[in-house]
Amino acid sequence: MSVGTSSAPGARDVRHPPAPPSGDPAAGLGIAPDDLPDGLVVADEHGRVICWNAAAERIAAVTAADALGRPLETALPLEDLEGRRWWQLTDPYGGLAIRVRQPERNLLLPGGREVLVSARYVRSEPTGPVRRVVVSLRDTEARRRTERSHAELIATVAHELRSPLTSVKGFTATLLAKWERFTDDQKRLMLETVDADADRVTRLIAELLDISRIDSGRLEVRRQPVDIGAAVGRHIQAYVAAGQPADRFLLRIEQPLPDLWADPDKIDQVLSNLLENAVRHGEGTVTIDITATASPREGESAENAATSVTVSDEGPGIPEESMNRVFTRFWRGSKRGGTGLGLYIVKGIVEAHGGTITVGRAPQGGAEFRFTLPVGAPAYLAQ
C-alpha cells in the first residue's frame, strides 16, 4: 500500500483543505470543516493528512496538530471487527482504479472504540490516480442508544406478552382436555379470563403500532367534531360502573368552548391514559378542567382558538427530578406495572394534532397533566 510511503511536502499548519471550487454549493456559505457535525479527515495524493476537523479530534482523541502531515494510516489507525488493519486491507491508493468509495461500516480505533467510517476517493479523471481520500467519522453512541432502546422495547413487549399468552394457552388447553369436568360457572370464569387476556394482548399490539407510527411520523389523524366534555363524562361513567365512587371525580367545563375537530378515537386514548394514571397512581379527588385557551400553534394567538384539558389528583405527585422523563419510553412512576409506553404515546398523539402537553404539580399536591389542542377546523369552515 502506498499510504504514507511517498515523501510529502512540509505539513501545512491548518485544519482545512484547499478552498472548494467555485461550482461547489458550499463555497459561498462560509462553511468550514470545524462546522461539520461529523469527523472529517482528508489525505492528499501522497497519503498525508491535510485536514483534520474538530469532530475528528473528539472522535479519534487525536489533536489536529498531531495528525496533520502524518501518513493517514498512522494518524488514523483503523481495524475491522476481525482485527485486520483497515488501510492495508482497502489500499485506497494502489487498489482498484475504478473504486471511488468505501461504504459506511463499523471499524475500531486503538483501544477498541467503535466508530462508523466511510471514505471517498477523489480522482482527477475516471480510473486516474487518487488525488484525495476523504474520510467521514461518526460516533456510534447515538446509534447504540437507539439500538438499546429497541432492545429494551423488544424485551418489554416479550415480557408483557408472555403472561397473558401463557394464561390463554393454559386455560384453553385445560378446557379442551377436561371440558366435561367443569361446571358452567367454572367454564365461564376461565373463558372470561381468556377474553380479558386477549384484550390485553390486543392493547399491547395497538401500543406497538402507535409507537411505530409516531417514531416514523406516520401517525394519521382523522379529524371529526369532538365533544370533549361528553368524552370525559363517558370515561368517568365507566369508572363509576366499575366500582369507583362517583364523588371521586370532579368535572368542570368552562363555557363556551370552541368547536374542536380531532380524531375521537385517539382523543379517547389520551383521556383513558391520563385518567387511568390519576385513578391508579393518585389519591383523593380526580379533577378534570376543560377550558378555552389560546392556540398552542405559533402565530395563532387568537383567544378561544384551542381547548385545554387538565387532569389532576391529590396523590404524592411526580418527583421533581422525574418531570423531564415522564413522556419518555418506559417511564414508570413509583408503582410498577404496565409497559411504561402510555405517556409516550399520549405525547405523540397530542403533538400529531398540533397540540402540546405538560406535566406539573397540582394545587392539591398531586400530579397535573395539561394538554392543549388547537381547534383544527377544516379550511372550508373558515371561509
LINKAGI-V78938 format. One record per residue. N is the residue number from 1. RES is the residue in one letter. OMEGA is omega in whole degrees, -180 to 180 (999 if undefined). D_LAST is the distance of its C-alpha to the last C-alpha in Angstrom with 2 decimals. Layout:
# LINKAGI-V78938
<<N | RES | OMEGA | D_LAST> <N | RES | OMEGA | D_LAST>>
This chain:
# LINKAGI-V78938
<<1 | M | -174 | 71.30> <2 | S | -179 | 71.13> <3 | V | 175 | 68.78> <4 | G | -178 | 70.69> <5 | T | -180 | 73.89> <6 | S | 176 | 73.61> <7 | S | -179 | 74.31> <8 | A | 176 | 71.41> <9 | P | -179 | 71.30> <10 | G | -177 | 71.05> <11 | A | 176 | 67.87> <12 | R | -177 | 65.35> <13 | D | 179 | 64.37> <14 | V | 177 | 60.63> <15 | R | -167 | 57.99> <16 | H | 174 | 55.95> <17 | P | 178 | 56.67> <18 | P | -179 | 56.85> <19 | A | -179 | 53.69> <20 | P | 178 | 51.42> <21 | P | -174 | 51.63> <22 | S | 179 | 49.37> <23 | G | -179 | 47.33> <24 | D | -179 | 46.41> <25 | P | -177 | 42.72> <26 | A | -173 | 43.93> <27 | A | -177 | 46.43> <28 | G | -176 | 44.18> <29 | L | -180 | 42.49> <30 | G | -179 | 45.57> <31 | I | 178 | 45.59> <32 | A | 179 | 49.01> <33 | P | -180 | 50.46> <34 | D | 177 | 50.43> <35 | D | -176 | 46.63> <36 | L | 180 | 46.40> <37 | P | -179 | 45.83> <38 | D | 176 | 48.41> <39 | G | 179 | 52.08> <40 | L | 177 | 53.03> <41 | V | 179 | 56.66> <42 | V | 175 | 57.90> <43 | A | -178 | 61.45> <44 | D | -176 | 63.00> <45 | E | 179 | 65.14> <46 | H | -179 | 68.09> <47 | G | 180 | 66.29> <48 | R | -178 | 66.15> <49 | V | 178 | 63.12> <50 | I | 177 | 61.48> <51 | C | 180 | 58.17> <52 | W | -170 | 57.67> <53 | N | -175 | 54.47> <54 | A | 179 | 53.80> <55 | A | 176 | 52.16> <56 | A | 175 | 55.27> <57 | E | -177 | 57.42> <58 | R | -175 | 55.57> <59 | I | -176 | 55.56> <60 | A | -179 | 59.09> <61 | A | 177 | 60.59> <62 | V | -179 | 62.29> <63 | T | 178 | 61.86> <64 | A | -180 | 61.13> <65 | A | 180 | 64.49> <66 | D | -174 | 66.28> <67 | A | -174 | 64.38> <68 | L | 178 | 64.28> <69 | G | -180 | 67.14> <70 | R | 174 | 68.17> <71 | P | -177 | 68.17> <72 | L | -176 | 64.94> <73 | E | 177 | 66.71> <74 | T | 180 | 68.40> <75 | A | -177 | 65.45> <76 | L | 180 | 63.17> <77 | P | -177 | 65.45> <78 | L | 174 | 63.45> <79 | E | 174 | 64.63> <80 | D | -174 | 62.99> <81 | L | 176 | 62.90> <82 | E | 176 | 66.34> <83 | G | 180 | 67.92> <84 | R | -179 | 68.25> <85 | R | -166 | 67.88> <86 | W | -176 | 64.65> <87 | W | 175 | 65.46> <88 | Q | -179 | 68.75> <89 | L | -175 | 67.10> <90 | T | 177 | 64.38> <91 | D | -174 | 66.47> <92 | P | -176 | 63.65> <93 | Y | -177 | 66.10> <94 | G | -178 | 68.64> <95 | G | -178 | 66.64> <96 | L | -177 | 65.06> <97 | A | -179 | 64.19> <98 | I | -177 | 61.08> <99 | R | -178 | 59.56> <100 | V | -178 | 56.65> <101 | R | 169 | 55.35> <102 | Q | -179 | 55.90> <103 | P | -177 | 52.99> <104 | E | 179 | 52.02> <105 | R | 179 | 54.45> <106 | N | 176 | 55.92> <107 | L | -175 | 59.05> <108 | L | 171 | 61.28> <109 | L | 175 | 62.25> <110 | P | -176 | 65.65> <111 | G | 176 | 65.81> <112 | G | 179 | 63.70> <113 | R | -175 | 60.25> <114 | E | 178 | 57.73> <115 | V | 175 | 55.32> <116 | L | -174 | 53.02> <117 | V | 170 | 54.39> <118 | S | -176 | 53.32> <119 | A | 177 | 55.06> <120 | R | 177 | 54.60> <121 | Y | -178 | 57.57> <122 | V | 179 | 57.06> <123 | R | 179 | 59.37> <124 | S | 176 | 59.89> <125 | E | 180 | 60.13> <126 | P | -180 | 59.80> <127 | T | 177 | 62.78> <128 | G | 180 | 64.02> <129 | P | 179 | 65.19> <130 | V | 179 | 62.76> <131 | R | 179 | 61.88> <132 | R | 167 | 59.68> <133 | V | -178 | 58.95> <134 | V | -175 | 55.60> <135 | V | 176 | 55.28> <136 | S | 179 | 52.24> <137 | L | 176 | 52.91> <138 | R | 175 | 50.57> <139 | D | -178 | 51.41> <140 | T | -173 | 51.20> <141 | E | 180 | 50.47> <142 | A | 179 | 46.68> <143 | R | 179 | 47.31> <144 | R | 178 | 49.97> <145 | R | 178 | 47.61> <146 | T | 180 | 45.16> <147 | E | 178 | 48.05> <148 | R | 179 | 49.34> <149 | S | 178 | 45.94> <150 | H | 179 | 45.85> <151 | A | 179 | 49.45> <152 | E | 178 | 48.77> <153 | L | 180 | 45.84> <154 | I | -180 | 48.13> <155 | A | 180 | 50.92> <156 | T | -179 | 48.71> <157 | V | 179 | 47.29> <158 | A | 179 | 50.79> <159 | H | -178 | 52.11> <160 | E | 179 | 49.37> <161 | L | -174 | 49.78> <162 | R | -175 | 53.57> <163 | S | -180 | 53.90> <164 | P | -180 | 51.83> <165 | L | 175 | 53.05> <166 | T | 179 | 56.63> <167 | S | -180 | 56.13> <168 | V | -180 | 54.62> <169 | K | -178 | 57.44> <170 | G | -178 | 60.10> <171 | F | -179 | 59.11> <172 | T | 178 | 58.53> <173 | A | 179 | 61.83> <174 | T | 180 | 63.64> <175 | L | -180 | 62.25> <176 | L | -177 | 63.14> <177 | A | -172 | 66.64> <178 | K | -176 | 67.53> <179 | W | -174 | 65.35> <180 | E | -176 | 68.25> <181 | R | -175 | 69.34> <182 | F | 174 | 66.25> <183 | T | 179 | 65.42> <184 | D | 179 | 62.16> <185 | D | 178 | 61.00> <186 | Q | 178 | 61.83> <187 | K | -180 | 60.02> <188 | R | -180 | 56.92> <189 | L | -179 | 57.01> <190 | M | 179 | 57.32> <191 | L | 176 | 54.56> <192 | E | 177 | 52.23> <193 | T | 177 | 53.06> <194 | V | -180 | 52.36> <195 | D | 180 | 49.01> <196 | A | 179 | 48.04> <197 | D | 176 | 49.17> <198 | A | 176 | 47.25> <199 | D | 180 | 44.08> <200 | R | 178 | 44.96> <201 | V | 179 | 45.32> <202 | T | 179 | 42.00> <203 | R | -180 | 40.25> <204 | L | 178 | 42.00> <205 | I | 177 | 40.99> <206 | A | 178 | 37.35> <207 | E | -180 | 37.69> <208 | L | 178 | 39.18> <209 | L | 178 | 36.39> <210 | D | -180 | 33.81> <211 | I | 179 | 35.85> <212 | S | -179 | 36.08> <213 | R | 179 | 32.33> <214 | I | -178 | 31.69> <215 | D | -179 | 34.39> <216 | S | 180 | 33.17> <217 | G | -177 | 29.46> <218 | R | 179 | 28.77> <219 | L | -176 | 27.66> <220 | E | 178 | 24.82> <221 | V | 179 | 22.17> <222 | R | -172 | 20.77> <223 | R | 174 | 17.96> <224 | Q | 174 | 17.88> <225 | P | -178 | 17.42> <226 | V | 172 | 20.57> <227 | D | -173 | 22.56> <228 | I | 178 | 24.39> <229 | G | 178 | 26.84> <230 | A | 180 | 27.90> <231 | A | 177 | 28.33> <232 | V | 180 | 30.66> <233 | G | 179 | 32.46> <234 | R | 179 | 33.30> <235 | H | 179 | 34.88> <236 | I | 179 | 36.90> <237 | Q | 179 | 38.14> <238 | A | 178 | 39.26> <239 | Y | 179 | 41.28> <240 | V | 178 | 42.83> <241 | A | 180 | 43.78> <242 | A | 174 | 45.38> <243 | G | 177 | 47.59> <244 | Q | 178 | 45.82> <245 | P | -177 | 46.35> <246 | A | -177 | 43.34> <247 | D | 176 | 44.03> <248 | R | -176 | 43.55> <249 | F | 176 | 39.75> <250 | L | -180 | 37.77> <251 | L | 180 | 34.05> <252 | R | -177 | 32.20> <253 | I | 178 | 28.53> <254 | E | 180 | 26.89> <255 | Q | -2 | 24.53> <256 | P | 175 | 21.71> <257 | L | 176 | 20.26> <258 | P | 174 | 16.64> <259 | D | -177 | 15.39> <260 | L | 175 | 16.86> <261 | W | -177 | 16.02> <262 | A | 176 | 19.23> <263 | D | -174 | 22.13> <264 | P | -180 | 24.18> <265 | D | -178 | 27.44> <266 | K | 175 | 27.28> <267 | I | 174 | 26.36> <268 | D | 179 | 29.36> <269 | Q | 178 | 31.41> <270 | V | -179 | 30.58> <271 | L | -179 | 31.41> <272 | S | -178 | 34.53> <273 | N | -178 | 35.87> <274 | L | 179 | 35.36> <275 | L | 178 | 36.82> <276 | E | 177 | 39.67> <277 | N | -178 | 40.56> <278 | A | -179 | 40.63> <279 | V | -174 | 42.77> <280 | R | -173 | 45.09> <281 | H | -180 | 45.63> <282 | G | 179 | 44.92> <283 | E | 176 | 46.86> <284 | G | -176 | 46.39> <285 | T | 173 | 43.11> <286 | V | -176 | 39.94> <287 | T | 177 | 37.13> <288 | I | 178 | 33.44> <289 | D | 178 | 31.03> <290 | I | -176 | 27.30> <291 | T | 171 | 25.34> <292 | A | -177 | 21.98> <293 | T | 178 | 22.06> <294 | A | -179 | 20.44> <295 | S | 176 | 18.91> <296 | P | -179 | 21.74> <297 | R | -179 | 19.78> <298 | E | 179 | 21.02> <299 | G | 178 | 18.84> <300 | E | -175 | 16.69> <301 | S | -179 | 18.79> <302 | A | 179 | 16.59> <303 | E | 178 | 18.58> <304 | N | 179 | 18.03> <305 | A | -178 | 15.81> <306 | A | 178 | 18.46> <307 | T | 177 | 21.27> <308 | S | 176 | 24.90> <309 | V | 179 | 27.77> <310 | T | 178 | 31.33> <311 | V | -177 | 34.35> <312 | S | 180 | 37.73> <313 | D | -177 | 41.33> <314 | E | -179 | 44.71> <315 | G | -178 | 46.60> <316 | P | 180 | 48.22> <317 | G | -178 | 44.95> <318 | I | 179 | 44.59> <319 | P | -177 | 47.10> <320 | E | -177 | 45.79> <321 | E | -180 | 47.09> <322 | S | -175 | 45.07> <323 | M | -176 | 41.67> <324 | N | -180 | 40.71> <325 | R | -174 | 41.77> <326 | V | -174 | 40.04> <327 | F | 176 | 37.20> <328 | T | 178 | 39.56> <329 | R | 172 | 41.12> <330 | F | 176 | 44.12> <331 | W | 176 | 43.88> <332 | R | 176 | 45.56> <333 | G | -178 | 46.49> <334 | S | 178 | 50.07> <335 | K | -179 | 50.28> <336 | R | 178 | 50.49> <337 | G | -179 | 48.77> <338 | G | -177 | 45.80> <339 | T | -175 | 44.76> <340 | G | -178 | 43.15> <341 | L | -171 | 40.01> <342 | G | -177 | 37.74> <343 | L | 174 | 36.33> <344 | Y | 179 | 35.92> <345 | I | 178 | 33.71> <346 | V | 180 | 31.81> <347 | K | 179 | 31.01> <348 | G | 180 | 29.93> <349 | I | -180 | 27.55> <350 | V | -179 | 25.98> <351 | E | 176 | 25.59> <352 | A | 175 | 24.14> <353 | H | -176 | 21.24> <354 | G | -177 | 20.92> <355 | G | 179 | 22.90> <356 | T | 177 | 26.31> <357 | I | -179 | 29.50> <358 | T | 176 | 32.59> <359 | V | 180 | 36.01> <360 | G | 179 | 38.30> <361 | R | -179 | 40.88> <362 | A | 177 | 40.05> <363 | P | -180 | 41.47> <364 | Q | 177 | 43.94> <365 | G | -178 | 45.09> <366 | G | 178 | 43.55> <367 | A | 178 | 40.81> <368 | E | 176 | 37.19> <369 | F | -179 | 34.29> <370 | R | 175 | 30.80> <371 | F | -177 | 27.69> <372 | T | -179 | 24.18> <373 | L | 174 | 21.07> <374 | P | -178 | 17.57> <375 | V | 175 | 14.91> <376 | G | -179 | 13.95> <377 | A | 177 | 10.91> <378 | P | -176 | 9.61> <379 | A | -175 | 6.90> <380 | Y | 179 | 5.41> <381 | L | -179 | 5.50> <382 | A | -177 | 3.78> <383 | Q | 999 | 0.00>>
